[in-house]
Amino acid sequence: MKILGIGNAIVDVICKVDDNFINQNKLTKGTMKLIFEENEFRNLLKNLKVEKTVSGGSVANSIVGLSQLGNQVGFIGKVSDDDFGSKYEDGLKKENVKYLYSKKKEELPTGTCLILVTPDSERTMCTFLGTAGKINENDINSEVIKQSDIIFLEGYLWDEGEPKKAFDKAINSANKIAMSLSDQFCVDRHKTHFLDLVKNKLDITFANEQEMMSLIDAKDFTEVIEFGKKIGKLLVITRGDKGSICIKDNEIIETGIKKGLNIVDLTGAGDLFAAGFLHGYSNKMNLKESLEKGTEMSSKVIQQIGARL
């Protein structure tokens, strides 16, 4: 198979809110908050109108985008044998994604992410990982990984203990490894480990400007460029209204954003950008064309509600 995603299997629950809701619940707009108690999650959700539910998770969104572009793809992510778990599996299969995980009844329920969209189209996420965050090395099929051209991992999934062992097993079996740093929260929490992955293990790293600068404690973006030149790996960085850039050795390629878009919801912008780039890269487009494909995909998804086209 062309690309195999390994990530958090999360059912996205999308709701529109005003800024007051964000402030009253002590959330930081535009970030992801992990919620550890199921009751806290239920309390947040109880007075909200649900716009949409989707089989989500960052890498799963990218993998669906790749499937929609005609690539043969698969996904590994841990769910429980419950209602949301069944919805999750069905949702991916409808998108022609091979779901390479056999669900069973777990102690924790299937993971859920509450995506709160404010009037400025920014999204603030509250994630109850449930069983998704309990992925371990027994959930990773080395043979499937060896038969995939590229594996695509997400920073959201990385954690000490069992998830780290799952990551290590996947990396050790892979032909080529791509990973998204996912969120500044993840970068700050796992900075030493992520820096080691970016410098020594990953072939392709996806990040936004803020995440990359935080990772290397850069004061300005020129330090990111110098870092990228030194490590000899492919860095792909989105920069908001400044467009995107990729750095490999001394090759630096940039592309701008699409103008005049009717932006509705930024959910999934990074996920679909990664899908477009990986589509180009894995189908032998050059780096400039791959960046442009990423921009095209992210431009489409931000003009609608949700992280799927």
N, C-alpha and C positions, 0 to 999 in steps of 0.2 A: 504494500500500500504506500501511497505517496507520503502522507503526513498522519502521524498518530498523536493526538492530544492526550495529555494526562493532567487532570485538574480537579478542582472542587465541583462536584455534581450538586448544583444548587438550583432550586426552583425560584425564579425571580417573581416577586409580587410587586407590581408597579402601581404607585399611587401618586396623585397630584396633591401638593400641600402648599401653604403659604410660608413666608419666612418666619412668621410667629411660631408655627409648629416646630420648626428647626430650633429656634431659640428656647422655647418653653421646655423642650426635651433635652436641652444642653448638648445639642449635636453641632458639629463643625461642618458648615456647608462645603460640599465638594469632596468630602473624605469618606472613608469606609470605617465604621465602628463595628468591632466584634462584640456580639452579645453572647454571654455565656449561660444565661438562665432562660429557659424556654418561656417562663411566665412573663419576663420582661419584654420579650419579643411579642407575645400575644397582646400585652397591654398597649404597646405602640400601635399595633394593627387594629385594635378593636373599634376605634371610631373613624376609621378611614374607608373611603370608597375605593375598591380595587378596580383599576383600569384594565389590567391584563395579567395573566400568569404565563410564564415561559420556562422551558427547560434551559436554565442558564448556567452561569459560571463563566468566568472570563475566557478560558481556553475553549470551552464548549462553544461559545459564541463565535470564536475565530474558526473553529473546525466546521461549524454549520456554514459560515461564509465561504470557506474553501470548497465545501460540497456544492454550494449553489453556483460556484464558478466551474464546476465540472470535474473536480479532483476526487480521487478515491481516498477516503479518509476514515479514520476510526477514533474512538474516544474511550478512555478508561477513567472512571470516577465512581466513588463508593456511595451507594444509596442503600436504604433499608427496604425490606419488602413491605411497603405500606402504600397508601393511596398516592402520596406525592412521588414515591419511588417509581410506581407504575407509570404515572404521568410523565415522569422524567424520561424513562426508557422509551415510551411511545413517541414522545416529542422528538427525540433524536432520530429514531427509526424513520419517522415521517420525512425527515430531511436527508434521507439516504446516508446517514452516518452509521457505521458499524459500531454498535455499543458492545464493547468487549468486557463486560462485567456481569457476573451472575449474582443477582441480588438475593439476600437472605434476611430473615428477621434479625435486626440488630437491636442493641440496648437503647441506642439513640435514634430518633426519627431522621428521615431524609432532611438534608440541609435546606434552609430557606433564606432568601435575601430580600429585604424590604427596600425597594428603590423609591426614594422620595424625590419627586421632580418639582422644583420651585418655578415660579413664573419666569425667571430669567433663563430657564432651560437647564440649569445646573442640576446635577443629581447627587444626592447624599444617600449613602447606603448603610443599612444596619443588617448585619449578617449573623444569623444563628447557624453555625456550621453543622450542627447535628452530627450525623455519622460521616459526613463528607471529610471532615478533618481527621478522621481516625484511619485514613488509608495506611496500609502497611505493605511490606515487601511481598506478602502472600497474594496481594491484589494485583501485582504487576507480573504480566506474562512476558518473560524474556524472549521467547520465540517470536511473538507478535512484534516486539520492538526490533528485533534483528531483521525482520522482513519489511520494516518501514524505512523509507529514505531519510525522513527527518522526524524526530520527536519534538513536541512543543509543550513546554512546562510553564507553570505560572507561579509567581512569587507568593500568591495567596495560599498556595498549598504547602509551602515549605514550613516546617517547624521542627524543633528538636524531637528526638525520639523516633517513633514509628514512621511519620511522614518523611523524615530525613533518610531513613533506611530505604523507603520506597523510591525516593529520588535517586539515591546512590545506585540502587539496582537498575533503574531505568537508564541512568547515564552510562553505567558500565557496559550495557548491552547495545547502546545506540550507535548508529552509523554517523548521524549528525544531530546536534542538539541545539535547539532554539529555546529561549525562555523570555518571558515578560517579567519585568520587576514588579508590575501590578499596581503599586500604590506607595506613596512616600511613607505611610505607616509601616508597611512591610520592610522597606529599605532601612528605616531608622531602627526597627526592632531587630533586624538580622544583618546589620551592616557588614560585619567581619565575614560572615559566611557568604553573603551575596557578592562581596568584592572578590573573594576567592573563586567563586563560580564564574564570574565575568572574566577574570584574568586567566583562569586555568582550565575551565571545564567546558564552557559554552562556546559554540561556533557563532551563534547569532544572539545578541541581546537586544530586546525591545524595551524602551523606557521613554518617559517624557523628560523634558528638560529639568524640571524640579527634582525628579527621582535621581537622575544621573548626577546632578550637582551635589545632592545630598550624599549619594554613595561615596563620592571621592572628596567630600568636603571642599568643593570648588567655590571660589569667590566670584568668578565670572566664567562665561561659556568657553572662552579660549582654553581654559584648563581642561575642560571636557575633550576638546578637539585634540589637545596634546596627549591626553591619556589614551584616547582612541587610536592615535597613530602608533603609540608605543606597544599596545598589547597584541597587535597582529590578528585581532578577531574582528568580526563585523558588528558594529554598533549601529542601531537604527533608532533615531531619536525624534520624537514629535515635539514641536515648539509652539503650539497654539497658533496664534495669528502670524507667526514667523514661518510657518510651513514645517517641513521636516528635513532631516539630514541623515546621511549614512557615512560612516567613517570606516575605512579598511586600509591599514598601513598608511600610505601617504595620499590615498585617494579620498577626496571629500566631495560628496555629491549632495546638492540641495534641490528642493522643489518647493514651490509656493502653495498657498491654499486656494481653493476655488472661491470666487467672489459671488456675492449676490444670493447667498443661500437663505432659505427660510428655515432658520434653526429652531427646532421644536424641543429636542431632548438630546443631551450629549451622551446618554447611556450607550455604551458599546462603541464609541468612536475609536478608542484605542484598539479594541478587540477586532473591529472590522478593518482598521488600518493594517494590523498585523496579518489578517487574512489576505488582503490584497497584495501586500508585500511578499508573503510566502508563496502565494500563487505565482507571482512573477518570477521570483527566485527559483522555485522548483520546476518551472517550465522554461528555464533558460533565457528569460528576459534579462537585459542588463540592469544594473542597479538603479539607474535613473528611471527606467520604465517600471521597475518594481515599486519605487517610491511613488510614482504617479498612480499606479494601480491601487496602492494603499490609500492615497489621497482620495481617489475616486470612490472607493468603498466607504470610507469614513464620511465623506460628504453626503452620500446617499442616506446613511443610517441616521444622521443627526437631523434630518428633515422629517422624521416620523417618531412616534412613541415606541420605545423599546429598542433592544439590541439586535434585532433580527430584520433582515430585508424580506 
